[in-house]
């Protein structure tokens, strides 16, 4: 018997009988806890929700630490938590988890408000290496770059969208949410200024990364991201050769990789250019601290 049917039977049995599946309440039922249950796709969104909602929200993250939103499948326990949520804050930019699962997640709980965090954000196409035509196409992927949260300017829009949703389902705490929202927006504005200041003296403007998660970041700060991954797939030997040549032309000595992906191709390029491999995590929960860490690595790499 396969794991998936068994897990689904357990999930529906628990929903029907009302037996507890999670030891921590998702806070969707506002009676006793007075908390708003908010489900999000990725960890940075949880940071946004918690900064706005404070102790009045309880957050369920669908893609847990260490997992990739490009491949992760939700567990029965997550589905059970989702069934009690008041809000689902979707990224909304074509992230693979949502493309594959959003309709199913909504069917689990048709009463929850679904927020599109990308509303008001200008989406851009996925990045490719300048002058290089991708040699393979993955038609399961959206043609748009889903990594909108990696831009502090986009993050400010996402925060406003989440705040609007919280106010809609919990209008009695409108002032509380607005006050927290404005305080966090100020922190994001300072982050944006810190990034601009740190990059202002950098003459090199190119960096190379395995997974193209920094496309919006590069757009906002006048940088050029050179991705190793092509259309969600490993590069071919011919692509690797071109990437190595591109890195040498731009005097790149640091190759960035993410912990959610196999770094083998990045390691090959780093070795070929006598450079080094540096890991950055686009899905870290502490958003502001993580962006400062990435900034420091980028400035060092482009010196």
Secondary structure, DSSP 8 states (H G I E B T S, - for coil): --HHHHHHHHHHHHHHHT----SS-----TTTS--EEEEESSHHHHHHHHHHHGGGEEEEESS-TT--TTT----HHHHHHHTT-SEEEE--S--HHHHHHHHHHHHH-TTSEEEETTTT----B----TT---S---TTS-SB---GGGSHHHHHHHHHHHHHHHHHH-GGGHHHHHHHHHHHHHHHHHHHHHHHHHHTT----EEEESS---HHHHHHTT-EEEESSBTTB---HHHHHHHHHHHHHTT--EEEE-TTS--HHHHHHHHHTT-EEEE--TT-S-HHHHHHHHHHHHHHHT-
